[in-house]
Amino acid sequence: MVLGACIGFAKAAAGQVAQHPAQPAAISQTALQAAQPAPTLLKESRLPLFTWILGIAIATTIFVARARGGKPPTIRRIAALEAVDEAVGRATEMGRPILFIPGIQDMDNIQTVAGITMLGRVAKTAAEYDAVIEAPTSRSLVMEAARDAVQASCLAAGRPDAFQPDRINYITDEQFGYAAYVGGKMMREKPAACFYMGCFFAESLIFAENGNAIGAIQIAGTAESSQLPFFVAACDYTLIGEEFFAASAYLSGEPDQLGTLQAQDATKLAILMFIVAGTLAATIAAVMPSADFFAKTSAFLQRAMGN
């Protein structure tokens, strides 16, 4: 009888424990929620990036407003862009066409976009001089963009009849197939001026050597550092890196583009100053461990640069 009572008591105790199994879990979950940090509007690790983006936006707004107000920035002379009118004029005098190659990449490449912008500027000058411009492309979408740019330039020049869509055509996506077609076209038609504006790879020297062989005046522009030496060696004028992207602002003189260009230069100058100041502070802090000011300055500049 005593044994039965002990067994019954043990079962009752086990039942009470089974009825409240979630209590320790609830306590641990509450403690876990209390230990987690409260959500914030800004992520601290992304704050430097947000600050830089905000600063660039403010600088762009200020410089564009200044340019619209009649205070455009002064841009240094770029010889390759000064020679555009000369090249088009030479083709007009010789009665030979102008060849424009907008690179071999599609419209998702920023260099192709810059090349199409340059094509519009060259096409406008060609329409004013009554010169023929040809632009074979290696991408179908680039062909459509090039046709639109040339047509708009002809309309802006007051010569809508100068637009000839059949001279802007699609050849092939294959790199060296396209290079072979362009090289053969250059040897057959012997254009007086050749423009290479866009993204180029191994075919750059093929174009430049063929143009040099036929005696054409050649102006090239690309941001591919591996191809720049070939263009510099074989072409008359070369736009190097950022000069290529600044070409549209240089040639058009539009306040919005000039203001944006000045904001980019100001941002680069600010980043350079941060890098120089951080390097000096880190060097002094390493040489003089007791100089807490320079150590704190170096740490602050590293955080500001997102490191």
C-alpha positions as CSV (number, residue, x, y, z in Angstrom):
1,M,0.0,0.0,0.0
2,V,2.9,2.4,0.8
3,L,4.6,1.4,-2.4
4,G,1.4,2.2,-4.4
5,A,1.2,5.6,-2.7
6,C,4.8,6.4,-3.6
7,I,4.2,5.3,-7.3
8,G,1.1,7.5,-7.4
9,F,3.0,10.5,-6.0
10,A,5.7,10.1,-8.5
11,K,3.3,10.0,-11.4
12,A,1.5,13.1,-10.2
13,A,4.8,15.0,-10.0
14,A,5.8,13.8,-13.5
15,G,2.4,15.0,-14.8
16,Q,2.9,18.4,-13.3
17,V,6.3,18.7,-15.0
18,A,4.8,17.6,-18.3
19,Q,2.0,20.2,-18.0
20,H,4.6,23.0,-17.8
21,P,7.4,22.1,-20.2
22,A,7.6,25.5,-22.0
23,Q,8.4,27.6,-18.9
24,P,12.2,27.3,-19.1
25,A,12.1,27.8,-22.9
26,A,9.9,30.9,-22.5
27,I,12.4,32.3,-20.0
28,S,15.4,31.7,-22.3
29,Q,13.5,33.2,-25.3
30,T,12.7,36.3,-23.3
31,A,16.3,36.6,-22.2
32,L,17.5,36.2,-25.8
33,Q,15.1,38.9,-27.0
34,A,16.4,41.2,-24.3
35,A,20.0,40.5,-25.3
36,Q,19.4,41.4,-29.0
37,P,20.1,45.0,-30.0
38,A,17.1,47.2,-31.0
39,P,16.7,47.7,-34.7
40,T,18.0,51.1,-36.0
41,L,17.3,53.1,-39.1
42,L,20.9,53.2,-40.3
43,K,23.4,50.4,-40.3
44,E,26.6,51.7,-38.7
45,S,28.9,49.8,-41.1
46,R,27.3,51.4,-44.1
47,L,27.3,55.0,-42.7
48,P,30.6,56.0,-44.4
49,L,29.3,54.9,-47.8
50,F,26.0,56.8,-47.2
51,T,28.0,59.9,-46.2
52,W,30.1,59.8,-49.4
53,I,27.0,59.3,-51.6
54,L,25.3,62.2,-49.9
55,G,28.4,64.4,-50.3
56,I,28.7,63.5,-54.0
57,A,25.0,64.3,-54.6
58,I,25.3,67.7,-52.9
59,A,28.5,68.5,-54.8
60,T,26.9,67.6,-58.1
61,T,23.8,69.7,-57.4
62,I,26.0,72.7,-56.4
63,F,28.3,72.5,-59.5
64,V,25.5,72.0,-61.9
65,A,23.6,75.0,-60.5
66,R,26.8,77.1,-60.8
67,A,27.2,76.0,-64.5
68,R,23.6,76.8,-65.3
69,G,24.0,80.2,-63.6
70,G,26.7,81.2,-66.1
71,K,29.8,80.0,-64.2
72,P,30.9,76.8,-66.1
73,P,34.2,75.2,-65.2
74,T,37.3,75.6,-67.3
75,I,38.4,72.4,-69.0
76,R,41.9,72.0,-70.2
77,R,42.5,71.6,-73.9
78,I,42.4,68.1,-75.3
79,A,44.2,67.8,-78.6
80,A,42.3,64.7,-79.8
81,L,39.0,66.5,-79.5
82,E,40.3,69.6,-81.1
83,A,41.2,67.4,-84.1
84,V,37.7,66.2,-84.8
85,D,36.8,69.1,-87.1
86,E,40.2,68.7,-88.8
87,A,39.6,65.0,-89.5
88,V,36.1,65.6,-90.8
89,G,37.2,68.5,-93.0
90,R,40.0,66.4,-94.5
91,A,37.6,63.6,-95.4
92,T,35.3,66.2,-97.0
93,E,38.1,67.8,-99.1
94,M,39.3,64.3,-100.3
95,G,35.8,63.1,-101.1
96,R,36.4,60.0,-99.1
97,P,34.2,58.5,-96.2
98,I,34.7,58.7,-92.5
99,L,34.9,55.4,-90.6
100,F,33.6,55.2,-87.0
101,I,34.1,52.1,-84.9
102,P,32.1,52.2,-81.6
103,G,34.0,49.3,-80.0
104,I,33.0,45.6,-79.9
105,Q,30.9,45.4,-76.8
106,D,27.2,45.8,-76.3
107,M,25.2,48.8,-74.9
108,D,25.6,47.5,-71.4
109,N,29.3,48.7,-71.5
110,I,29.8,52.3,-70.4
111,Q,32.6,52.7,-73.0
112,T,30.1,51.8,-75.8
113,V,27.7,54.5,-74.5
114,A,30.5,57.0,-74.6
115,G,31.4,55.9,-78.1
116,I,27.9,56.4,-79.3
117,T,27.9,59.9,-77.8
118,M,31.1,60.7,-79.7
119,L,29.5,59.3,-82.9
120,G,26.6,61.7,-82.6
121,R,29.1,64.6,-82.3
122,V,31.1,63.4,-85.3
123,A,28.0,62.8,-87.3
124,K,26.7,66.3,-86.7
125,T,30.0,67.8,-88.0
126,A,29.9,65.4,-91.0
127,A,26.4,66.5,-91.8
128,E,27.4,70.2,-91.7
129,Y,30.4,69.5,-93.9
130,D,28.4,67.2,-96.2
131,A,30.7,64.2,-95.5
132,V,29.8,60.5,-95.6
133,I,30.1,58.6,-92.3
134,E,30.0,54.8,-92.0
135,A,29.7,52.9,-88.8
136,P,29.8,49.1,-89.0
137,T,28.9,47.5,-85.6
138,S,29.4,44.1,-83.9
139,R,26.2,44.2,-81.9
140,S,22.6,44.6,-83.3
141,L,21.6,46.8,-80.3
142,V,24.6,49.1,-80.9
143,M,23.5,49.4,-84.5
144,E,20.1,50.7,-83.5
145,A,21.6,53.1,-81.0
146,A,24.1,54.4,-83.6
147,R,21.4,55.0,-86.1
148,D,19.3,56.9,-83.7
149,A,22.3,59.1,-82.7
150,V,23.3,59.8,-86.3
151,Q,19.7,60.6,-87.3
152,A,19.3,63.0,-84.3
153,S,22.6,64.7,-85.2
154,C,21.6,65.2,-88.8
155,L,18.3,66.8,-87.7
156,A,20.2,69.0,-85.3
157,A,22.5,70.1,-88.1
158,G,19.5,70.9,-90.3
159,R,20.4,68.2,-92.8
160,P,17.9,65.3,-92.3
161,D,18.6,64.1,-95.8
162,A,22.2,63.4,-94.8
163,F,21.1,60.4,-92.7
164,Q,21.8,57.2,-94.5
165,P,20.8,54.2,-92.3
166,D,22.3,51.6,-94.7
167,R,25.8,52.9,-93.9
168,I,25.3,51.9,-90.2
169,N,24.9,48.2,-90.2
170,Y,25.4,45.1,-88.1
171,I,28.2,42.7,-89.1
172,T,28.8,39.9,-86.6
173,D,29.3,39.3,-82.9
174,E,32.4,37.2,-83.6
175,Q,35.5,39.3,-82.6
176,F,37.9,38.5,-85.4
177,G,35.2,38.0,-88.0
178,Y,34.2,41.6,-87.3
179,A,37.9,42.7,-87.4
180,A,38.4,41.0,-90.8
181,Y,35.4,42.8,-92.3
182,V,36.5,46.2,-91.0
183,G,40.1,45.6,-92.2
184,G,38.9,44.7,-95.7
185,K,36.5,47.6,-95.8
186,M,39.3,50.0,-94.9
187,M,41.5,48.6,-97.7
188,R,38.8,48.8,-100.3
189,E,37.2,52.2,-99.5
190,K,40.3,53.9,-98.0
191,P,38.5,56.3,-95.6
192,A,40.2,59.6,-95.0
193,A,39.4,59.6,-91.2
194,C,39.0,56.7,-88.8
195,F,37.6,57.0,-85.3
196,Y,37.9,54.2,-82.8
197,M,35.8,55.1,-79.7
198,G,34.7,52.3,-77.3
199,C,35.9,49.1,-75.8
200,F,38.6,47.2,-77.7
201,F,40.7,44.2,-77.2
202,A,43.1,42.3,-79.5
203,E,41.6,43.8,-82.6
204,S,42.7,47.3,-81.7
205,L,46.1,46.9,-83.4
206,I,44.4,45.4,-86.5
207,F,42.3,48.5,-87.0
208,A,45.1,50.9,-86.2
209,E,47.6,49.3,-88.5
210,N,45.2,49.1,-91.4
211,G,44.3,52.8,-90.9
212,N,47.9,53.7,-90.8
213,A,48.6,51.7,-94.0
214,I,46.0,53.7,-96.0
215,G,47.2,57.0,-94.6
216,A,44.0,57.9,-92.8
217,I,44.0,60.4,-89.9
218,Q,43.1,58.3,-86.8
219,I,41.6,59.4,-83.5
220,A,41.1,56.7,-80.8
221,G,39.6,56.6,-77.4
222,T,39.2,53.8,-74.9
223,A,39.5,53.0,-71.2
224,E,41.1,49.6,-71.7
225,S,44.7,50.2,-70.4
226,S,46.0,47.1,-72.2
227,Q,45.0,48.5,-75.6
228,L,46.1,52.1,-75.1
229,P,49.7,51.5,-76.1
230,F,48.7,50.2,-79.5
231,F,46.5,53.2,-80.1
232,V,49.1,55.6,-78.9
233,A,51.7,54.0,-81.2
234,A,49.6,53.8,-84.4
235,C,47.1,56.6,-84.2
236,D,47.5,60.4,-84.6
237,Y,45.5,61.3,-81.5
238,T,44.4,59.2,-78.5
239,L,41.9,59.9,-75.7
240,I,43.3,58.1,-72.6
241,G,40.9,56.8,-69.9
242,E,38.9,59.6,-68.4
243,E,39.5,62.0,-71.3
244,F,37.3,59.6,-73.3
245,F,34.5,59.9,-70.8
246,A,34.8,63.7,-70.6
247,A,34.7,64.1,-74.4
248,S,30.9,64.6,-74.6
249,A,31.0,67.4,-71.9
250,Y,34.1,68.9,-73.6
251,L,32.5,69.0,-77.1
252,S,28.9,69.9,-76.2
253,G,29.6,72.5,-73.5
254,E,26.3,71.7,-71.8
255,P,26.0,73.1,-68.2
256,D,24.7,69.8,-66.8
257,Q,27.5,67.7,-68.2
258,L,30.2,70.3,-67.2
259,G,28.8,70.6,-63.7
260,T,28.8,66.8,-63.3
261,L,32.4,66.6,-64.6
262,Q,33.5,69.2,-62.0
263,A,31.7,67.4,-59.2
264,Q,33.6,64.2,-60.2
265,D,36.9,66.0,-60.0
266,A,36.1,67.5,-56.7
267,T,35.2,64.1,-55.3
268,K,38.4,62.6,-56.5
269,L,40.4,65.4,-54.9
270,A,38.6,64.9,-51.6
271,I,39.3,61.1,-51.7
272,L,43.0,61.8,-52.5
273,M,43.2,64.2,-49.6
274,F,41.7,61.6,-47.2
275,I,44.2,59.0,-48.4
276,V,47.2,61.3,-48.0
277,A,46.1,62.5,-44.6
278,G,45.4,58.9,-43.4
279,T,48.8,57.7,-44.7
280,L,50.6,60.5,-42.9
281,A,48.7,60.0,-39.6
282,A,49.3,56.2,-39.7
283,T,53.0,56.8,-40.4
284,I,53.4,59.3,-37.5
285,A,51.4,57.0,-35.1
286,A,53.7,54.1,-36.0
287,V,56.9,56.1,-35.5
288,M,55.6,57.8,-32.3
289,P,53.5,55.3,-30.3
290,S,52.8,57.9,-27.6
291,A,51.1,60.3,-30.1
292,D,47.5,59.3,-29.4
293,F,46.1,62.1,-31.6
294,F,47.6,60.7,-34.8
295,A,46.5,57.2,-33.9
296,K,42.9,58.4,-33.3
297,T,43.1,60.5,-36.5
298,S,44.3,57.5,-38.6
299,A,41.5,55.3,-37.1
300,F,38.9,57.9,-37.9
301,L,40.1,58.4,-41.5
302,Q,40.0,54.6,-42.0
303,R,36.4,54.4,-40.8
304,A,35.6,57.4,-43.0
305,M,37.0,55.5,-46.1
306,G,35.0,52.4,-45.1
307,N,37.9,50.3,-43.9
